[in-house]
Amino acid sequence: MENPCLTFVTPTLLAGDKSLVNVVAHEIAHSWTGNLVTNANWEHFWLNEGFTVFLERKILKELADKAEPGTGEAVRQAAHLHGLNSLKYAIEVFGEDNPLTALNVNLDGVDPDDAFSSVPYEKGSTLLFYLETMVGGPDVFDPFLRSYIALHAEKSITSEVFVNYFKSQFPNVEVDWETWLKSPGMPLVVPKYDDSLQQKSFEAAKAWSSGEISVEDSKSLSSKQIISALTLLHTYDNVTLETVEKLDATFHFGDSQNSEILFAWCRICIKARYEPIVDKALKFATSQGRMKFVRPIFRDLFNWNKYSQHAINVFEKNKQFYHNICRSMVEKDIQAHQANA
């Protein structure tokens, strides 16, 4: 969590290869978008998080170009492409017509915590990427962002303030703001991102889903590409228990020190009803408190009849470990599960 003077980060970012540095970039970027320029209330939360994800990925571009000149833009766009997966999941959980999947939400009578998801993060950053392409690319959009931050520094603003400023700077650019901000579901436009770095992930996920598995795969994929491949694999419905067993024996993803790899692997295994993962998944979910990991793992286990009560028991035993928001969100998931049982 960011703070103007000190950023608190979770040990789940320590993967050993700097592959999860994007979270550090995100919290640093909040110094400008979130702290210096702040959303007026939680209905405009995307002004904090959508902007910060967008800036985070610009930082990743600079880091990639420094390490390997010319690769940065592909890295940035691969991160946006990967982010669409978490956006799709959030919309699937809420329902594509749920008004809480809009960017500028109406929270009258709604607990803001109930609206929390990746939507303001990913849908918001998608809007900003779209706007960047509409005005002529980063060379035009970056100076606009700097001027936006400078003009609104030390202020709390609404979506309307941002929209009006954009219109004042780009009067000839037509944007369907009403649909972008008020409509639920996926973004009005999903930009055509550069998927060159994702191709290996696409190919690996497709091969693994059909049982074509080689130990050489992990040697040819970066940590980021493995995360993307596993995230994609989780969306496939043809992954058999036999395939999961073979993947486990070949790659040992369940022993990974990379939290994102372990998280994606746990979800794949639970979906395939691979029983050896249950204890590892619960250990992971109770050894750290990041809601992005904790809540989906418990949700997945609640939907596995054989282990749903066990998962509930483990949560109840450990619930005081979690931050109040995380704890209350999982408790609501339990209530919803029991109501539908």
PAVEXBA-253441 format. One record per residue (C-alpha): residue number from 0; residue in one letter; x negated, y negated, z. Coordinates in steps of 0.1 Angstrom, whole numbers, plus 5000, padded with zeros to 4 digits. Example, Ala and Ser with C-alpha at 12.3 -4.5 7.8 and 13.67 -1.06 7.14 Angstrom:
2
<num = 0 residu = A xx = 4877 yy = 5045 zz = 5078>
<num = 1 residu = S xx = 4863 yy = 5011 zz = 5071>
***
This chain:
341
<num = 0 residu = M xx = 5000 yy = 5000 zz = 5000>
<num = 1 residu = E xx = 4986 yy = 4966 zz = 4990>
<num = 2 residu = N xx = 4980 yy = 4938 zz = 5014>
<num = 3 residu = P xx = 4966 yy = 4903 zz = 5006>
<num = 4 residu = C xx = 4935 yy = 4910 zz = 5027>
<num = 5 residu = L xx = 4933 yy = 4948 zz = 5029>
<num = 6 residu = T xx = 4946 yy = 4977 zz = 5007>
<num = 7 residu = F xx = 4955 yy = 5009 zz = 5024>
<num = 8 residu = V xx = 4950 yy = 5040 zz = 5002>
<num = 9 residu = T xx = 4959 yy = 5076 zz = 5007>
<num = 10 residu = P xx = 4932 yy = 5104 zz = 5007>
<num = 11 residu = T xx = 4952 yy = 5121 zz = 4980>
<num = 12 residu = L xx = 4934 yy = 5097 zz = 4956>
<num = 13 residu = L xx = 4901 yy = 5115 zz = 4963>
<num = 14 residu = A xx = 4898 yy = 5139 zz = 4934>
<num = 15 residu = G xx = 4861 yy = 5139 zz = 4930>
<num = 16 residu = D xx = 4860 yy = 5126 zz = 4895>
<num = 17 residu = K xx = 4876 yy = 5091 zz = 4898>
<num = 18 residu = S xx = 4905 yy = 5104 zz = 4877>
<num = 19 residu = L xx = 4931 yy = 5089 zz = 4901>
<num = 20 residu = V xx = 4916 yy = 5054 zz = 4902>
<num = 21 residu = N xx = 4947 yy = 5040 zz = 4886>
<num = 22 residu = V xx = 4964 yy = 5038 zz = 4920>
<num = 23 residu = V xx = 4935 yy = 5016 zz = 4933>
<num = 24 residu = A xx = 4939 yy = 4994 zz = 4902>
<num = 25 residu = H xx = 4976 yy = 4992 zz = 4908>
<num = 26 residu = E xx = 4972 yy = 4980 zz = 4944>
<num = 27 residu = I xx = 4946 yy = 4955 zz = 4934>
<num = 28 residu = A xx = 4968 yy = 4942 zz = 4907>
<num = 29 residu = H xx = 4996 yy = 4935 zz = 4932>
<num = 30 residu = S xx = 4974 yy = 4906 zz = 4945>
<num = 31 residu = W xx = 4988 yy = 4887 zz = 4915>
<num = 32 residu = T xx = 5021 yy = 4904 zz = 4907>
<num = 33 residu = G xx = 5039 yy = 4911 zz = 4940>
<num = 34 residu = N xx = 5019 yy = 4890 zz = 4964>
<num = 35 residu = L xx = 5011 yy = 4858 zz = 4945>
<num = 36 residu = V xx = 5043 yy = 4860 zz = 4924>
<num = 37 residu = T xx = 5071 yy = 4879 zz = 4942>
<num = 38 residu = N xx = 5105 yy = 4892 zz = 4934>
<num = 39 residu = A xx = 5132 yy = 4870 zz = 4951>
<num = 40 residu = N xx = 5150 yy = 4902 zz = 4964>
<num = 41 residu = W xx = 5152 yy = 4939 zz = 4958>
<num = 42 residu = E xx = 5175 yy = 4935 zz = 4928>
<num = 43 residu = H xx = 5145 yy = 4921 zz = 4909>
<num = 44 residu = F xx = 5120 yy = 4947 zz = 4922>
<num = 45 residu = W xx = 5108 yy = 4954 zz = 4886>
<num = 46 residu = L xx = 5091 yy = 4919 zz = 4887>
<num = 47 residu = N xx = 5068 yy = 4934 zz = 4913>
<num = 48 residu = E xx = 5063 yy = 4969 zz = 4901>
<num = 49 residu = G xx = 5068 yy = 4968 zz = 4863>
<num = 50 residu = F xx = 5043 yy = 4940 zz = 4860>
<num = 51 residu = T xx = 5019 yy = 4957 zz = 4883>
<num = 52 residu = V xx = 5020 yy = 4990 zz = 4863>
<num = 53 residu = F xx = 5015 yy = 4970 zz = 4832>
<num = 54 residu = L xx = 4984 yy = 4952 zz = 4846>
<num = 55 residu = E xx = 4971 yy = 4984 zz = 4862>
<num = 56 residu = R xx = 4969 yy = 5000 zz = 4827>
<num = 57 residu = K xx = 4951 yy = 4969 zz = 4814>
<num = 58 residu = I xx = 4925 yy = 4974 zz = 4841>
<num = 59 residu = L xx = 4923 yy = 5011 zz = 4830>
<num = 60 residu = K xx = 4916 yy = 4999 zz = 4795>
<num = 61 residu = E xx = 4887 yy = 4977 zz = 4806>
<num = 62 residu = L xx = 4872 yy = 5005 zz = 4827>
<num = 63 residu = A xx = 4875 yy = 5030 zz = 4798>
<num = 64 residu = D xx = 4859 yy = 5005 zz = 4774>
<num = 65 residu = K xx = 4830 yy = 5000 zz = 4799>
<num = 66 residu = A xx = 4824 yy = 5037 zz = 4801>
<num = 67 residu = E xx = 4829 yy = 5045 zz = 4765>
<num = 68 residu = P xx = 4833 yy = 5014 zz = 4742>
<num = 69 residu = G xx = 4863 yy = 5015 zz = 4719>
<num = 70 residu = T xx = 4884 yy = 5040 zz = 4739>
<num = 71 residu = G xx = 4902 yy = 5016 zz = 4762>
<num = 72 residu = E xx = 4934 yy = 5009 zz = 4742>
<num = 73 residu = A xx = 4940 yy = 5046 zz = 4736>
<num = 74 residu = V xx = 4936 yy = 5052 zz = 4774>
<num = 75 residu = R xx = 4960 yy = 5024 zz = 4782>
<num = 76 residu = Q xx = 4986 yy = 5037 zz = 4758>
<num = 77 residu = A xx = 4982 yy = 5073 zz = 4770>
<num = 78 residu = A xx = 4989 yy = 5061 zz = 4805>
<num = 79 residu = H xx = 5021 yy = 5045 zz = 4793>
<num = 80 residu = L xx = 5031 yy = 5076 zz = 4774>
<num = 81 residu = H xx = 5025 yy = 5098 zz = 4805>
<num = 82 residu = G xx = 5046 yy = 5074 zz = 4826>
<num = 83 residu = L xx = 5076 yy = 5081 zz = 4805>
<num = 84 residu = N xx = 5077 yy = 5116 zz = 4821>
<num = 85 residu = S xx = 5083 yy = 5102 zz = 4856>
<num = 86 residu = L xx = 5109 yy = 5077 zz = 4841>
<num = 87 residu = K xx = 5128 yy = 5106 zz = 4825>
<num = 88 residu = Y xx = 5127 yy = 5125 zz = 4857>
<num = 89 residu = A xx = 5141 yy = 5096 zz = 4877>
<num = 90 residu = I xx = 5169 yy = 5090 zz = 4853>
<num = 91 residu = E xx = 5177 yy = 5128 zz = 4853>
<num = 92 residu = V xx = 5179 yy = 5127 zz = 4891>
<num = 93 residu = F xx = 5201 yy = 5096 zz = 4892>
<num = 94 residu = G xx = 5221 yy = 5103 zz = 4860>
<num = 95 residu = E xx = 5217 yy = 5084 zz = 4828>
<num = 96 residu = D xx = 5248 yy = 5063 zz = 4834>
<num = 97 residu = N xx = 5239 yy = 5055 zz = 4870>
<num = 98 residu = P xx = 5237 yy = 5017 zz = 4874>
<num = 99 residu = L xx = 5207 yy = 5021 zz = 4897>
<num = 100 residu = T xx = 5187 yy = 5031 zz = 4866>
<num = 101 residu = A xx = 5190 yy = 4995 zz = 4852>
<num = 102 residu = L xx = 5161 yy = 4971 zz = 4857>
<num = 103 residu = N xx = 5180 yy = 4943 zz = 4873>
<num = 104 residu = V xx = 5202 yy = 4963 zz = 4896>
<num = 105 residu = N xx = 5233 yy = 4952 zz = 4916>
<num = 106 residu = L xx = 5227 yy = 4962 zz = 4952>
<num = 107 residu = D xx = 5259 yy = 4949 zz = 4967>
<num = 108 residu = G xx = 5268 yy = 4974 zz = 4994>
<num = 109 residu = V xx = 5238 yy = 4996 zz = 4984>
<num = 110 residu = D xx = 5208 yy = 5004 zz = 5006>
<num = 111 residu = P xx = 5178 yy = 4993 zz = 4986>
<num = 112 residu = D xx = 5160 yy = 5024 zz = 4996>
<num = 113 residu = D xx = 5186 yy = 5045 zz = 4978>
<num = 114 residu = A xx = 5177 yy = 5027 zz = 4946>
<num = 115 residu = F xx = 5140 yy = 5034 zz = 4949>
<num = 116 residu = S xx = 5125 yy = 5054 zz = 4920>
<num = 117 residu = S xx = 5100 yy = 5051 zz = 4892>
<num = 118 residu = V xx = 5126 yy = 5031 zz = 4871>
<num = 119 residu = P xx = 5114 yy = 4996 zz = 4880>
<num = 120 residu = Y xx = 5078 yy = 5007 zz = 4876>
<num = 121 residu = E xx = 5080 yy = 5025 zz = 4843>
<num = 122 residu = K xx = 5110 yy = 5009 zz = 4826>
<num = 123 residu = G xx = 5097 yy = 4975 zz = 4836>
<num = 124 residu = S xx = 5062 yy = 4982 zz = 4822>
<num = 125 residu = T xx = 5079 yy = 4996 zz = 4790>
<num = 126 residu = L xx = 5097 yy = 4963 zz = 4786>
<num = 127 residu = L xx = 5065 yy = 4943 zz = 4790>
<num = 128 residu = F xx = 5047 yy = 4965 zz = 4765>
<num = 129 residu = Y xx = 5076 yy = 4960 zz = 4741>
<num = 130 residu = L xx = 5074 yy = 4922 zz = 4746>
<num = 131 residu = E xx = 5036 yy = 4923 zz = 4740>
<num = 132 residu = T xx = 5042 yy = 4940 zz = 4706>
<num = 133 residu = M xx = 5070 yy = 4915 zz = 4697>
<num = 134 residu = V xx = 5048 yy = 4884 zz = 4703>
<num = 135 residu = G xx = 5018 yy = 4897 zz = 4684>
<num = 136 residu = G xx = 4998 yy = 4919 zz = 4708>
<num = 137 residu = P xx = 4975 yy = 4914 zz = 4738>
<num = 138 residu = D xx = 4956 yy = 4884 zz = 4723>
<num = 139 residu = V xx = 4989 yy = 4865 zz = 4725>
<num = 140 residu = F xx = 5006 yy = 4881 zz = 4755>
<num = 141 residu = D xx = 4976 yy = 4880 zz = 4779>
<num = 142 residu = P xx = 4974 yy = 4842 zz = 4779>
<num = 143 residu = F xx = 5012 yy = 4841 zz = 4784>
<num = 144 residu = L xx = 5009 yy = 4864 zz = 4815>
<num = 145 residu = R xx = 4981 yy = 4842 zz = 4829>
<num = 146 residu = S xx = 5002 yy = 4811 zz = 4825>
<num = 147 residu = Y xx = 5033 yy = 4829 zz = 4839>
<num = 148 residu = I xx = 5014 yy = 4838 zz = 4871>
<num = 149 residu = A xx = 4998 yy = 4804 zz = 4874>
<num = 150 residu = L xx = 5031 yy = 4785 zz = 4870>
<num = 151 residu = H xx = 5050 yy = 4808 zz = 4895>
<num = 152 residu = A xx = 5022 yy = 4813 zz = 4920>
<num = 153 residu = E xx = 5034 yy = 4814 zz = 4957>
<num = 154 residu = K xx = 5070 yy = 4816 zz = 4946>
<num = 155 residu = S xx = 5097 yy = 4842 zz = 4948>
<num = 156 residu = I xx = 5116 yy = 4845 zz = 4915>
<num = 157 residu = T xx = 5144 yy = 4863 zz = 4898>
<num = 158 residu = S xx = 5145 yy = 4880 zz = 4864>
<num = 159 residu = E xx = 5163 yy = 4850 zz = 4850>
<num = 160 residu = V xx = 5132 yy = 4828 zz = 4859>
<num = 161 residu = F xx = 5109 yy = 4852 zz = 4839>
<num = 162 residu = V xx = 5133 yy = 4854 zz = 4810>
<num = 163 residu = N xx = 5137 yy = 4816 zz = 4807>
<num = 164 residu = Y xx = 5100 yy = 4812 zz = 4809>
<num = 165 residu = F xx = 5095 yy = 4838 zz = 4781>
<num = 166 residu = K xx = 5121 yy = 4820 zz = 4760>
<num = 167 residu = S xx = 5104 yy = 4787 zz = 4765>
<num = 168 residu = Q xx = 5070 yy = 4801 zz = 4753>
<num = 169 residu = F xx = 5084 yy = 4823 zz = 4724>
<num = 170 residu = P xx = 5116 yy = 4806 zz = 4712>
<num = 171 residu = N xx = 5116 yy = 4825 zz = 4679>
<num = 172 residu = V xx = 5113 yy = 4859 zz = 4695>
<num = 173 residu = E xx = 5147 yy = 4876 zz = 4698>
<num = 174 residu = V xx = 5151 yy = 4901 zz = 4727>
<num = 175 residu = D xx = 5183 yy = 4918 zz = 4738>
<num = 176 residu = W xx = 5178 yy = 4908 zz = 4774>
<num = 177 residu = E xx = 5213 yy = 4919 zz = 4786>
<num = 178 residu = T xx = 5207 yy = 4955 zz = 4774>
<num = 179 residu = W xx = 5171 yy = 4956 zz = 4786>
<num = 180 residu = L xx = 5179 yy = 4943 zz = 4821>
<num = 181 residu = K xx = 5214 yy = 4955 zz = 4828>
<num = 182 residu = S xx = 5220 yy = 4988 zz = 4810>
<num = 183 residu = P xx = 5213 yy = 5021 zz = 4827>
<num = 184 residu = G xx = 5193 yy = 5049 zz = 4813>
<num = 185 residu = M xx = 5162 yy = 5050 zz = 4792>
<num = 186 residu = P xx = 5148 yy = 5018 zz = 4778>
<num = 187 residu = L xx = 5165 yy = 5002 zz = 4748>
<num = 188 residu = V xx = 5133 yy = 5007 zz = 4728>
<num = 189 residu = V xx = 5105 yy = 5031 zz = 4736>
<num = 190 residu = P xx = 5073 yy = 5018 zz = 4719>
<num = 191 residu = K xx = 5054 yy = 5041 zz = 4696>
<num = 192 residu = Y xx = 5024 yy = 5046 zz = 4718>
<num = 193 residu = D xx = 4990 yy = 5059 zz = 4705>
<num = 194 residu = D xx = 4992 yy = 5095 zz = 4714>
<num = 195 residu = S xx = 4958 yy = 5105 zz = 4702>
<num = 196 residu = L xx = 4945 yy = 5113 zz = 4737>
<num = 197 residu = Q xx = 4976 yy = 5132 zz = 4745>
<num = 198 residu = Q xx = 4975 yy = 5156 zz = 4715>
<num = 199 residu = K xx = 4953 yy = 5180 zz = 4734>
<num = 200 residu = S xx = 4978 yy = 5180 zz = 4763>
<num = 201 residu = F xx = 5007 yy = 5186 zz = 4739>
<num = 202 residu = E xx = 4988 yy = 5215 zz = 4723>
<num = 203 residu = A xx = 4978 yy = 5230 zz = 4756>
<num = 204 residu = A xx = 5013 yy = 5228 zz = 4771>
<num = 205 residu = K xx = 5029 yy = 5243 zz = 4739>
<num = 206 residu = A xx = 5003 yy = 5272 zz = 4739>
<num = 207 residu = W xx = 5006 yy = 5278 zz = 4777>
<num = 208 residu = S xx = 5044 yy = 5279 zz = 4775>
<num = 209 residu = S xx = 5043 yy = 5308 zz = 4751>
<num = 210 residu = G xx = 5016 yy = 5326 zz = 4771>
<num = 211 residu = E xx = 4986 yy = 5317 zz = 4749>
<num = 212 residu = I xx = 4961 yy = 5310 zz = 4776>
<num = 213 residu = S xx = 4923 yy = 5308 zz = 4774>
<num = 214 residu = V xx = 4898 yy = 5300 zz = 4802>
<num = 215 residu = E xx = 4881 yy = 5276 zz = 4776>
<num = 216 residu = D xx = 4912 yy = 5253 zz = 4778>
<num = 217 residu = S xx = 4903 yy = 5238 zz = 4811>
<num = 218 residu = K xx = 4867 yy = 5231 zz = 4799>
<num = 219 residu = S xx = 4880 yy = 5211 zz = 4769>
<num = 220 residu = L xx = 4905 yy = 5191 zz = 4788>
<num = 221 residu = S xx = 4899 yy = 5161 zz = 4811>
<num = 222 residu = S xx = 4916 yy = 5159 zz = 4845>
<num = 223 residu = K xx = 4940 yy = 5134 zz = 4830>
<num = 224 residu = Q xx = 4948 yy = 5157 zz = 4801>
<num = 225 residu = I xx = 4954 yy = 5186 zz = 4824>
<num = 226 residu = I xx = 4978 yy = 5165 zz = 4845>
<num = 227 residu = S xx = 4996 yy = 5156 zz = 4813>
<num = 228 residu = A xx = 4997 yy = 5191 zz = 4800>
<num = 229 residu = L xx = 5011 yy = 5204 zz = 4833>
<num = 230 residu = T xx = 5036 yy = 5176 zz = 4835>
<num = 231 residu = L xx = 5048 yy = 5185 zz = 4800>
<num = 232 residu = L xx = 5048 yy = 5222 zz = 4808>
<num = 233 residu = H xx = 5072 yy = 5216 zz = 4837>
<num = 234 residu = T xx = 5098 yy = 5202 zz = 4811>
<num = 235 residu = Y xx = 5097 yy = 5234 zz = 4791>
<num = 236 residu = D xx = 5125 yy = 5260 zz = 4798>
<num = 237 residu = N xx = 5107 yy = 5290 zz = 4783>
<num = 238 residu = V xx = 5079 yy = 5293 zz = 4809>
<num = 239 residu = T xx = 5082 yy = 5328 zz = 4823>
<num = 240 residu = L xx = 5070 yy = 5342 zz = 4856>
<num = 241 residu = E xx = 5045 yy = 5363 zz = 4837>
<num = 242 residu = T xx = 5031 yy = 5332 zz = 4821>
<num = 243 residu = V xx = 5028 yy = 5314 zz = 4854>
<num = 244 residu = E xx = 5010 yy = 5344 zz = 4869>
<num = 245 residu = K xx = 4985 yy = 5344 zz = 4840>
<num = 246 residu = L xx = 4979 yy = 5306 zz = 4843>
<num = 247 residu = D xx = 4973 yy = 5310 zz = 4880>
<num = 248 residu = A xx = 4948 yy = 5339 zz = 4875>
<num = 249 residu = T xx = 4930 yy = 5319 zz = 4848>
<num = 250 residu = F xx = 4928 yy = 5284 zz = 4861>
<num = 251 residu = H xx = 4936 yy = 5285 zz = 4899>
<num = 252 residu = F xx = 4955 yy = 5252 zz = 4897>
<num = 253 residu = G xx = 4969 yy = 5259 zz = 4931>
<num = 254 residu = D xx = 4934 yy = 5255 zz = 4946>
<num = 255 residu = S xx = 4928 yy = 5221 zz = 4929>
<num = 256 residu = Q xx = 4916 yy = 5192 zz = 4950>
<num = 257 residu = N xx = 4933 yy = 5168 zz = 4925>
<num = 258 residu = S xx = 4967 yy = 5160 zz = 4941>
<num = 259 residu = E xx = 4983 yy = 5153 zz = 4908>
<num = 260 residu = I xx = 4973 yy = 5186 zz = 4893>
<num = 261 residu = L xx = 4984 yy = 5204 zz = 4925>
<num = 262 residu = F xx = 5017 yy = 5186 zz = 4925>
<num = 263 residu = A xx = 5025 yy = 5193 zz = 4888>
<num = 264 residu = W xx = 5015 yy = 5230 zz = 4893>
<num = 265 residu = C xx = 5037 yy = 5234 zz = 4924>
<num = 266 residu = R xx = 5067 yy = 5221 zz = 4905>
<num = 267 residu = I xx = 5060 yy = 5245 zz = 4875>
<num = 268 residu = C xx = 5057 yy = 5275 zz = 4899>
<num = 269 residu = I xx = 5088 yy = 5266 zz = 4919>
<num = 270 residu = K xx = 5108 yy = 5263 zz = 4886>
<num = 271 residu = A xx = 5095 yy = 5297 zz = 4875>
<num = 272 residu = R xx = 5103 yy = 5312 zz = 4910>
<num = 273 residu = Y xx = 5066 yy = 5321 zz = 4916>
<num = 274 residu = E xx = 5067 yy = 5331 zz = 4952>
<num = 275 residu = P xx = 5030 yy = 5328 zz = 4961>
<num = 276 residu = I xx = 5033 yy = 5290 zz = 4956>
<num = 277 residu = V xx = 5059 yy = 5284 zz = 4984>
<num = 278 residu = D xx = 5035 yy = 5282 zz = 5013>
<num = 279 residu = K xx = 5010 yy = 5261 zz = 4993>
<num = 280 residu = A xx = 5037 yy = 5237 zz = 4982>
<num = 281 residu = L xx = 5050 yy = 5233 zz = 5017>
<num = 282 residu = K xx = 5015 yy = 5228 zz = 5031>
<num = 283 residu = F xx = 5009 yy = 5201 zz = 5004>
<num = 284 residu = A xx = 5042 yy = 5185 zz = 5012>
<num = 285 residu = T xx = 5035 yy = 5183 zz = 5049>
<num = 286 residu = S xx = 4998 yy = 5174 zz = 5048>
<num = 287 residu = Q xx = 5004 yy = 5140 zz = 5032>
<num = 288 residu = G xx = 5033 yy = 5116 zz = 5031>
<num = 289 residu = R xx = 5035 yy = 5102 zz = 4996>
<num = 290 residu = M xx = 5071 yy = 5102 zz = 4986>
<num = 291 residu = K xx = 5063 yy = 5107 zz = 4949>
<num = 292 residu = F xx = 5050 yy = 5142 zz = 4959>
<num = 293 residu = V xx = 5070 yy = 5150 zz = 4990>
<num = 294 residu = R xx = 5105 yy = 5144 zz = 4977>
<num = 295 residu = P xx = 5104 yy = 5163 zz = 4944>
<num = 296 residu = I xx = 5088 yy = 5193 zz = 4960>
<num = 297 residu = F xx = 5114 yy = 5195 zz = 4988>
<num = 298 residu = R xx = 5142 yy = 5189 zz = 4962>
<num = 299 residu = D xx = 5129 yy = 5217 zz = 4940>
<num = 300 residu = L xx = 5127 yy = 5241 zz = 4970>
<num = 301 residu = F xx = 5162 yy = 5231 zz = 4982>
<num = 302 residu = N xx = 5174 yy = 5243 zz = 4949>
<num = 303 residu = W xx = 5157 yy = 5277 zz = 4952>
<num = 304 residu = N xx = 5183 yy = 5297 zz = 4972>
<num = 305 residu = K xx = 5159 yy = 5321 zz = 4987>
<num = 306 residu = Y xx = 5137 yy = 5294 zz = 5002>
<num = 307 residu = S xx = 5161 yy = 5264 zz = 5006>
<num = 308 residu = Q xx = 5167 yy = 5270 zz = 5043>
<num = 309 residu = H xx = 5130 yy = 5277 zz = 5049>
<num = 310 residu = A xx = 5121 yy = 5244 zz = 5032>
<num = 311 residu = I xx = 5147 yy = 5226 zz = 5054>
<num = 312 residu = N xx = 5133 yy = 5242 zz = 5085>
<num = 313 residu = V xx = 5097 yy = 5231 zz = 5076>
<num = 314 residu = F xx = 5109 yy = 5196 zz = 5069>
<num = 315 residu = E xx = 5127 yy = 5194 zz = 5102>
<num = 316 residu = K xx = 5096 yy = 5206 zz = 5120>
<num = 317 residu = N xx = 5074 yy = 5180 zz = 5103>
<num = 318 residu = K xx = 5098 yy = 5150 zz = 5097>
<num = 319 residu = Q xx = 5083 yy = 5128 zz = 5124>
<num = 320 residu = F xx = 5050 yy = 5129 zz = 5104>
<num = 321 residu = Y xx = 5066 yy = 5109 zz = 5075>
<num = 322 residu = H xx = 5072 yy = 5072 zz = 5071>
<num = 323 residu = N xx = 5108 yy = 5063 zz = 5079>
<num = 324 residu = I xx = 5117 yy = 5057 zz = 5043>
<num = 325 residu = C xx = 5103 yy = 5090 zz = 5031>
<num = 326 residu = R xx = 5120 yy = 5108 zz = 5060>
<num = 327 residu = S xx = 5154 yy = 5093 zz = 5054>
<num = 328 residu = M xx = 5153 yy = 5099 zz = 5016>
<num = 329 residu = V xx = 5145 yy = 5136 zz = 5021>
<num = 330 residu = E xx = 5173 yy = 5138 zz = 5048>
<num = 331 residu = K xx = 5197 yy = 5124 zz = 5022>
<num = 332 residu = D xx = 5185 yy = 5150 zz = 4997>
<num = 333 residu = I xx = 5193 yy = 5177 zz = 5023>
<num = 334 residu = Q xx = 5227 yy = 5163 zz = 5029>
<num = 335 residu = A xx = 5234 yy = 5162 zz = 4992>
<num = 336 residu = H xx = 5221 yy = 5198 zz = 4988>
<num = 337 residu = Q xx = 5243 yy = 5211 zz = 5017>
<num = 338 residu = A xx = 5274 yy = 5193 zz = 5004>
<num = 339 residu = N xx = 5269 yy = 5210 zz = 4970>
<num = 340 residu = A xx = 5260 yy = 5244 zz = 4984>
***
